[in-house]
Amino acid sequence: MLTGTHFYNHTLKKSVSVFGTVFNNLRVVKHGGVEERVPISYGPRDKFLARLAQTSRQDNHVAIKVPRMAFEITDLTYDTTTSLNKMNVIPFLGSDATNRDVLKQSVPYTLGMELNIISKTQDEALQIIEQILPTFTPEYTVAIKDMHGPGTSCDVPIVLNSVNVQHDYEGDFETRQNIVYTLSFTMKIRFYGTVNPKPVIQSVTADLYGATLSEDASDPIGRAQVDLGSENDTSEDFTTNTTYGFDE
């Protein structure tokens, strides 16, 4: 039930940022032996293809720099294969010895991502492709911090599903050709709710019975009283007091 309590765990933001970081250090060697880093940014490929089709307003001889890469979210679907019991909880240390923070079971989703490689020459596009494909077999796992709550680290697999190529070469001799390689990926992520404080059980009373119990053995022969905590306790350093017998 939606409670109206605001929370924002940055799950999608972190996932998209990590996906882009995986590909932000690819390089190509151009004619003449000059090595250049391939720029990457978030956005649909149609946006960059439209900019390639028109010249810059400041300089009619300058267009968008290629090769370059663009990535974007394509879909987000519920993952039924990794669903867990929704009654499970994850405990965390609280602010003091009397409380613990509790996080309810996460909800699994599959995040679809698309990476587009835009180039004007086949050689430069193939250089980028051959730097990517050996890494994915067909998945590559990265660790993302604070995905399962504060102070945690979660392994997120990035799975390569398919590679498609589009070569726009039709037109006159003055028309600029575009070579686009499209790589489809999926990321296995989990969404979490808000962290709720939960009091810690500080006092336990246990009645002790004889070694052999019968139907009429209703009276305990002893009692154990366990008390947790004192005024100087912390969440990492606390005391326990155990008392045996009955209080008269």
C-alpha positions in Angstrom: 0.0 0.0 0.0 1.3 3.5 -0.9 1.8 5.2 2.4 2.6 8.7 1.1 6.1 8.7 2.7 8.7 10.1 0.3 11.8 8.0 -0.5 14.1 7.9 -3.4 16.9 5.2 -3.6 18.4 6.3 -7.0 18.1 2.8 -8.3 17.5 3.6 -11.9 19.9 6.6 -11.9 22.7 4.4 -10.5 22.0 1.6 -13.0 22.1 3.9 -16.0 25.2 5.7 -14.8 27.1 2.4 -14.3 26.0 1.2 -17.7 27.4 4.2 -19.4 30.6 4.0 -17.3 31.3 0.5 -18.6 31.8 1.9 -22.2 33.3 5.3 -21.5 36.9 4.3 -22.1 36.8 2.8 -25.6 39.3 4.1 -28.2 39.8 4.0 -31.9 42.9 4.5 -34.1 42.2 6.7 -37.1 44.2 6.9 -40.3 47.7 8.2 -39.6 47.9 6.3 -36.3 46.1 8.9 -34.2 44.3 7.3 -31.2 41.1 9.0 -29.9 38.7 8.2 -27.2 35.1 7.5 -28.3 32.7 10.0 -26.7 29.5 8.5 -25.2 26.3 10.2 -23.9 22.8 9.4 -23.0 20.1 10.0 -25.6 18.3 8.4 -28.5 20.2 7.6 -31.7 17.7 9.5 -33.9 18.8 12.7 -32.1 22.4 12.2 -33.1 21.6 11.0 -36.6 19.5 14.2 -37.1 22.5 16.3 -36.1 24.7 14.4 -38.5 22.3 15.2 -41.3 22.6 19.0 -40.7 25.7 21.1 -40.5 26.6 23.3 -37.5 25.2 26.9 -37.4 28.6 28.3 -36.6 30.6 26.5 -39.3 29.0 24.9 -42.3 32.0 22.5 -42.5 31.7 21.1 -39.0 29.1 18.5 -37.9 28.8 16.2 -34.9 32.0 14.3 -34.1 32.0 10.6 -35.1 32.5 7.9 -34.1 30.5 8.2 -31.0 28.2 6.1 -28.8 24.7 6.8 -27.4 22.7 4.8 -24.9 19.2 4.9 -23.6 16.6 3.0 -21.6 14.3 0.9 -23.8 12.0 -0.9 -21.4 11.4 -2.0 -17.8 9.7 -5.3 -17.0 9.0 -7.4 -13.9 11.3 -10.4 -13.5 9.2 -13.3 -12.3 12.2 -15.7 -12.4 14.0 -14.1 -9.5 11.1 -13.1 -7.3 11.5 -13.9 -3.6 9.2 -14.0 -0.6 7.8 -10.5 0.0 7.7 -11.2 3.8 11.5 -11.3 4.0 13.3 -8.4 5.6 16.9 -7.2 5.7 18.1 -5.8 9.1 20.6 -2.9 9.5 22.2 -1.3 12.5 20.1 1.5 13.9 21.1 4.8 15.5 21.2 3.3 19.0 21.0 0.0 20.8 17.2 0.0 21.2 16.4 0.1 17.5 17.3 -1.6 14.2 16.5 -0.4 10.7 14.5 -2.9 8.6 14.2 -3.0 4.8 11.5 -5.1 3.2 12.2 -7.6 0.4 13.2 -6.1 -2.9 11.2 -6.3 -6.1 13.2 -7.7 -9.2 13.0 -6.0 -12.5 14.7 -6.3 -15.9 16.0 -3.0 -17.3 16.4 -2.9 -21.1 19.3 -0.8 -22.4 20.4 0.0 -25.9 23.8 1.1 -27.0 24.2 2.6 -30.4 27.6 3.0 -32.1 27.6 5.7 -34.8 30.4 5.9 -37.3 31.1 7.1 -40.8 33.5 4.3 -41.6 33.2 0.6 -41.2 36.7 0.2 -39.8 36.2 2.5 -36.9 32.8 0.9 -36.0 34.4 -2.6 -36.1 37.2 -1.4 -33.8 34.6 -0.4 -31.2 32.6 -3.6 -31.6 35.7 -5.9 -31.2 36.5 -4.1 -27.9 33.1 -4.8 -26.5 32.2 -8.3 -27.5 35.0 -10.2 -25.7 33.9 -8.8 -22.4 30.3 -10.2 -22.6 30.0 -13.9 -22.5 27.1 -13.1 -22.8 27.0 -11.3 -19.4 29.3 -8.9 -17.5 28.8 -8.4 -13.8 29.4 -5.1 -12.0 29.2 -4.2 -8.4 27.0 -1.2 -7.5 27.1 0.3 -4.0 24.0 1.0 -1.8 21.7 -1.0 -4.2 20.4 -3.2 -1.4 20.2 -0.6 1.3 22.8 1.7 3.0 26.3 0.3 3.2 25.7 -2.6 0.9 27.2 -3.8 -2.4 25.2 -5.6 -5.1 26.3 -7.6 -8.1 24.3 -6.5 -11.2 24.7 -8.6 -14.4 24.6 -6.8 -17.7 23.6 -9.3 -20.4 24.3 -8.8 -24.1 21.2 -10.0 -26.1 21.8 -9.1 -29.7 23.9 -7.0 -32.1 22.3 -5.3 -35.2 23.8 -3.2 -37.9 22.3 -0.5 -40.0 24.2 0.9 -43.0 22.6 3.9 -44.7 24.4 4.2 -48.0 21.6 5.0 -50.4 21.6 8.5 -52.0 23.8 10.6 -54.2 27.5 11.0 -53.8 27.2 14.1 -51.6 25.0 12.3 -49.1 26.9 11.3 -45.9 26.7 7.6 -45.1 25.9 6.5 -41.5 26.9 3.2 -40.0 25.0 2.3 -36.8 25.6 -0.8 -34.7 22.9 -1.4 -32.1 23.6 -3.5 -29.1 20.7 -4.6 -26.9 21.4 -5.3 -23.2 19.4 -6.2 -20.1 20.3 -5.4 -16.5 19.0 -7.4 -13.5 18.1 -4.8 -10.9 16.0 -4.7 -7.7 13.9 -1.9 -6.3 13.7 -1.3 -2.6 11.3 0.7 -0.5 12.0 2.9 2.5 14.0 1.9 5.6 11.9 1.6 8.7 13.1 1.6 12.3 12.0 -1.4 14.4 12.5 -1.7 18.2 14.8 -4.4 19.5 13.5 -7.0 22.0 15.2 -6.1 25.2 13.6 -8.4 27.8 12.8 -12.2 27.5 11.2 -14.4 30.1 11.4 -18.2 29.7 9.8 -20.7 32.0 11.8 -23.9 32.5 10.2 -27.3 33.0 11.5 -30.7 34.0 13.3 -33.0 31.6 10.2 -35.2 31.3 6.9 -33.5 30.7 3.5 -35.1 31.3 0.1 -33.8 30.5 -0.4 -32.6 34.1 3.0 -30.9 34.4 1.8 -27.4 34.1 4.0 -25.6 36.7 7.5 -24.6 35.7 10.4 -25.5 37.9 12.4 -22.5 37.1 12.4 -19.2 35.2 15.1 -17.4 33.2 14.9 -13.7 32.8 17.2 -12.1 30.1 17.5 -8.3 29.9 19.3 -6.6 27.1 20.9 -3.2 27.3 21.9 -0.5 29.7 22.2 3.2 29.5 25.8 3.0 28.2 25.0 0.5 25.4 25.6 1.2 21.7 24.5 -0.6 18.6 27.9 -2.4 18.5 28.7 -2.8 22.2 25.9 -3.9 24.5 25.4 -6.0 27.7 23.0 -8.8 28.7 21.8 -9.7 32.2 20.5 -13.2 32.9 18.6 -14.1 36.1 17.5 -17.6 37.1 14.7 -18.5 39.6 11.4 -16.9 40.6 10.9 -13.5 42.1 9.0 -13.8 45.4 
